[in-house]
């Protein structure tokens, strides 16, 4: 490994431990709910009961900003009652529920708006019900392969030491000839997943970015070094590997930043990581609602969200978002794509959006 390119972090990123835990009463009837309750007791965490994981109204905090930060350190354990899966294009056919909410503080994250006033972290104990529904979707689409995305509303790797759900999903898909699992993470705590019987049916992806983006916009995540070291472990465990470069942000020195990113990846990854490697490229986008929320929650952010510098792109349901103008988007796509194929000639770019 090129030590001049990748320097180990001074302080290792610790696993997430909430400051407050809520349980739905019925969640304690499930083995997973009982196990998480025992873990919370052992950790000495304050435990409260709630009638619904969708409605936590008595969170502490004097101001909205303080309540938000406490909510990001709050775990809610409940039962997933809605078993109809959302679609998850272009990543997969379906989004499989596993958790909702994230402990990271990425300024740009779309969960700022999709979770709205519910930024607390929810894990579901009725994973057997969820996997039974996944089985039904697989059977409905047979003989086609059905892909499930497990990181649409959370970072499940960051919660695995608490829930154990991701390993369940991986081993379930490993037994399904026509089932595939995908998820992405910004955390390096992969050890519980390295011995999972995945059968090559799970693509393990890491979110990576230029140093500028990680430094300024990704608090409370694992360092780039930690993520890439974890990617090497994952590849050696036989998982198909992928990287999501997202959000791609136009900033001063972006060519150097993204060029260095891909050079670091090339230098750090073991040979087995490059045999079946995928990339997904997503340019930064925002809505007016997201911009307002981000400025409320991260008032000192350096994230550029100037509508006058962007192109308005209509989306589903009549809602639009601001993306880079065509010329800038093309420059980002072409530069990064060229560097990917220079360093990883066998890699596949799944999409740029």
C-alpha positions in Angstrom: 0.0 0.0 0.0 1.3 3.4 -0.9 1.9 5.1 2.5 2.4 8.5 0.9 -1.0 8.3 -0.6 -3.0 6.8 2.3 -2.2 7.9 5.8 -3.9 6.1 8.7 -6.2 8.4 10.7 -4.9 9.6 14.0 -8.2 8.6 15.7 -10.2 5.6 14.7 -13.9 6.2 14.0 -15.9 4.4 16.7 -19.1 2.4 16.3 -22.3 4.2 16.8 -23.7 4.1 20.4 -27.0 6.0 20.8 -27.6 8.3 23.7 -31.3 7.3 24.0 -33.3 4.2 23.0 -37.0 3.9 22.4 -38.9 0.6 22.0 -42.3 -0.2 20.7 -43.8 -2.6 23.3 -44.5 -5.3 20.7 -40.9 -5.2 19.5 -39.9 -6.9 22.7 -41.8 -10.0 21.6 -39.3 -10.6 18.8 -35.9 -12.2 19.5 -34.1 -9.3 17.8 -36.0 -6.8 19.9 -35.1 -8.7 23.1 -31.4 -8.9 22.1 -31.2 -5.1 21.4 -33.0 -4.4 24.7 -30.4 -6.5 26.5 -27.6 -4.7 24.6 -29.0 -1.3 25.6 -29.3 -2.3 29.2 -25.7 -3.6 29.2 -24.5 -0.3 27.7 -26.4 1.6 30.4 -28.5 3.6 27.9 -31.7 5.4 28.9 -34.6 3.4 27.6 -38.1 4.7 27.0 -41.2 3.1 25.5 -43.2 4.5 22.5 -46.5 3.5 20.9 -45.1 4.0 17.4 -41.6 4.2 15.8 -43.1 6.8 13.4 -44.0 9.2 16.2 -41.4 10.3 18.7 -42.6 13.6 20.2 -40.8 14.1 23.5 -37.2 14.2 22.4 -35.1 16.5 24.7 -33.5 19.7 23.5 -34.0 23.4 24.0 -33.9 24.5 20.3 -34.8 22.9 17.0 -31.1 22.5 16.2 -30.4 20.8 19.6 -33.4 18.5 19.1 -32.1 17.6 15.7 -28.6 16.7 17.0 -30.1 14.6 19.8 -32.5 12.9 17.4 -29.4 11.8 15.3 -28.2 10.0 18.4 -31.5 8.4 19.2 -32.4 4.8 18.3 -36.0 3.6 17.9 -36.7 -0.1 17.8 -39.9 -1.1 16.2 -41.9 -3.3 13.8 -42.1 -2.5 10.1 -45.8 -2.6 9.3 -45.7 -1.4 5.7 -44.3 -4.3 3.7 -44.8 -2.9 0.2 -41.3 -2.1 -1.1 -40.6 1.1 -2.9 -38.8 1.0 -6.3 -35.1 2.0 -6.3 -34.0 3.0 -9.8 -31.4 3.1 -11.2 -29.7 1.1 -8.4 -32.1 -1.8 -8.1 -35.6 -3.0 -8.7 -36.7 -2.6 -5.0 -35.6 -0.8 -1.8 -35.7 -3.4 0.9 -36.5 -2.0 4.4 -33.8 -2.6 7.0 -33.5 0.7 8.9 -34.5 4.4 8.5 -32.3 7.3 9.5 -28.5 7.7 9.8 -26.0 8.7 12.4 -23.8 10.5 10.0 -24.0 14.3 9.4 -23.5 14.6 5.7 -24.6 18.1 4.8 -25.9 17.2 1.4 -27.9 14.1 2.2 -31.3 13.7 0.7 -32.6 12.2 4.0 -32.6 15.8 5.3 -35.9 16.3 3.4 -37.2 12.7 3.0 -37.1 12.1 6.7 -38.1 15.7 7.5 -39.0 16.0 11.2 -38.1 12.4 11.9 -34.2 12.3 11.8 -34.0 9.7 14.5 -32.7 6.2 13.6 -35.2 3.3 13.4 -34.4 -0.4 13.2 -36.9 -3.1 12.5 -37.2 -6.3 14.4 -39.6 -8.3 12.1 -37.0 -9.1 9.5 -38.6 -12.5 8.8 -41.7 -10.7 7.5 -39.6 -8.4 5.4 -37.6 -11.3 3.9 -40.8 -13.2 3.2 -42.0 -10.2 1.2 -38.7 -10.1 -0.7 -39.1 -13.8 -1.6 -42.5 -13.0 -3.0 -41.1 -10.2 -5.2 -38.4 -12.6 -6.4 -40.9 -15.2 -7.4 -43.1 -12.7 -9.2 -40.2 -11.6 -11.4 -38.8 -15.1 -12.1 -36.9 -16.0 -14.2 -35.4 -12.5 -14.1 -32.9 -11.6 -11.3 -34.3 -9.2 -8.7 -32.0 -6.7 -7.1 -32.7 -5.1 -3.7 -31.1 -1.9 -2.4 -30.7 -1.9 1.4 -29.3 1.6 1.9 -31.9 3.9 0.5 -32.9 5.3 3.9 -30.0 4.5 6.1 -26.4 3.2 6.3 -27.0 -0.3 7.6 -23.3 -1.1 8.0 -23.1 1.6 10.7 -26.0 -0.2 12.6 -24.9 -3.8 12.1 -23.3 -4.2 15.5 -26.7 -3.4 17.0 -29.2 -5.0 14.7 -27.4 -7.9 12.9 -30.0 -7.5 10.2 -27.6 -6.9 7.3 -26.0 -10.3 7.7 -29.4 -11.9 7.8 -30.3 -10.2 4.5 -26.9 -11.1 2.9 -27.3 -14.8 3.8 -31.0 -14.9 2.7 -30.0 -13.6 -0.7 -27.1 -16.0 -0.8 -29.6 -18.8 -0.8 -31.8 -17.2 -3.5 -30.7 -18.1 -7.0 -32.6 -15.1 -8.4 -32.1 -12.6 -5.5 -29.3 -10.0 -5.2 -28.6 -7.5 -2.5 -26.8 -4.1 -2.8 -26.0 -1.5 -0.2 -23.5 1.4 0.2 -21.8 2.7 3.3 -19.5 5.4 4.6 -18.4 3.3 7.5 -15.6 0.8 7.9 -17.1 -1.5 10.6 -17.4 -4.5 8.3 -16.0 -7.3 10.5 -19.5 -8.8 11.4 -20.1 -9.3 7.6 -16.8 -10.8 6.5 -17.8 -14.5 7.3 -21.4 -14.2 5.9 -22.4 -16.9 3.4 -23.1 -14.4 0.6 -22.5 -16.7 -2.4 -21.5 -13.7 -4.5 -25.1 -12.4 -4.5 -24.4 -9.2 -2.5 -22.5 -6.2 -4.0 -20.8 -4.3 -1.2 -20.3 -0.7 -2.2 -18.5 2.2 -0.5 -19.2 5.9 -0.9 -16.0 7.8 -1.7 -15.2 11.3 -2.7 -12.6 14.0 -3.1 -10.8 15.0 0.0 -12.5 18.4 -0.1 -16.0 16.9 0.1 -15.2 14.4 2.8 -13.4 17.1 4.9 -16.2 19.7 4.6 -19.4 17.8 4.2 -19.2 14.4 5.8 -18.9 14.7 9.6 -19.4 11.6 11.7 -18.3 9.1 9.0 -15.3 6.9 8.7 -12.2 8.4 7.0 -11.3 7.7 3.4 -8.4 5.5 4.7 -10.8 3.5 6.9 -13.3 3.0 4.1 -10.7 1.8 1.6 -9.0 -0.5 4.1 -12.5 -2.0 4.7 -13.0 -2.3 1.0 -9.9 -4.5 0.8 -11.2 -6.7 3.5 -14.6 -7.0 1.8 -12.9 -7.9 -1.5 -10.8 -10.6 0.1 -14.0 -12.0 1.6 -15.2 -12.6 -1.9 -17.9 -9.9 -2.2 -18.4 -8.2 -5.5 -17.2 -4.6 -4.9 -18.4 -1.2 -6.0 -17.9 2.5 -5.4 -20.3 5.3 -5.5 -18.8 8.7 -6.1 -21.5 10.9 -4.8 -22.2 13.6 -4.6 -19.8 14.8 -7.3 -19.2 18.5 -6.3 -17.8 21.1 -8.6 -15.3 23.0 -6.4 -12.0 24.7 -6.8 -9.4 22.1 -7.8 -12.0 19.4 -8.5 -10.0 17.8 -11.3 -7.0 17.3 -9.0 -9.4 16.1 -6.2 -11.2 13.5 -8.2 -8.0 12.5 -10.0 -6.3 11.9 -6.7 -9.2 10.0 -5.4 -9.1 7.4 -8.2 -5.3 7.2 -8.0 -5.6 6.5 -4.3 -8.1 3.7 -5.0 -5.8 2.1 -7.5 -2.9 2.2 -5.2 -4.8 0.8 -2.2 -7.0 -1.9 -3.5 -5.8 -5.5 -3.6 -5.9 -7.3 -7.0 -9.1 -9.3 -6.2 -11.0 -6.1 -5.7 -10.6 -5.0 -9.4 -11.9 -8.2 -11.1 -15.6 -7.2 -10.9 -15.7 -3.6 -10.0 -18.5 -1.2 -10.5 -18.8 2.6 -10.2 -21.9 4.8 -9.8 -21.6 8.5 -10.4 -24.0 11.0 -9.0 -23.7 14.8 -9.4 -24.7 17.0 -6.5 -28.3 18.1 -6.6 -30.6 19.9 -4.2 -34.2 21.1 -3.9 -35.3 24.5 -2.4 -36.7 22.6 0.5 -33.5 20.8 1.1 -31.5 24.0 0.8 -33.6 25.6 3.6 -33.3 22.6 5.9 -29.5 22.3 5.3 -29.0 25.9 6.2 -31.0 25.5 9.4 -29.2 22.4 10.5 -25.7 23.3 9.3 -25.7 27.1 9.3 -21.9 27.3 8.7 -21.9 24.9 5.7 -19.7 25.6 2.7 -22.0 23.6 0.4 -22.7 25.6 -2.7 -26.5 25.8 -3.4 -26.9 28.8 -5.7 -29.9 28.3 -8.0 -28.5 30.9 -10.4 -25.5 28.6 -11.1 -27.7 25.5 -11.7 -30.0 23.9 -14.1 -33.5 23.0 -13.0 -34.4 19.4 -13.7 -37.9 18.1 -13.3 -38.3 14.8 -11.4 -41.0 12.4 -10.5 -44.3 13.6 -9.0 -43.8 17.1 -10.5 -41.0 17.9 -8.1 -37.7 19.2 -9.5 -34.2 19.7 -8.4 -31.2 21.8 -9.2 -28.3 20.0 -10.9 -25.2 21.3 -12.7 -25.6 22.9 -16.2 -25.1 20.4 -19.1 -21.5 21.7 -19.8 -20.4 21.3 -16.2 -22.1 17.9 -15.8 -20.5 16.6 -19.1 -17.0 17.8 -17.9 -17.4 16.0 -14.6 -18.7 12.8 -16.2 -16.0 12.7 -18.9 -13.1 13.5 -16.6 -14.0 11.0 -13.9 -15.0 8.3 -16.4 -11.6 8.6 -18.1 -9.8 8.3 -14.8 -11.8 5.3 -13.8 -11.0 3.4 -17.0 -7.3 4.5 -16.9 -6.9 3.0 -13.4 -9.5 0.2 -13.7 -9.8 -0.9 -17.4 -12.1 -3.8 -16.5 -14.5 -1.7 -14.4 -18.1 -0.9 -15.3 -19.8 2.4 -14.8 -23.4 1.6 -14.0 -24.7 5.2 -14.5 -24.1 8.9 -14.2 -27.0 11.0 -13.0 
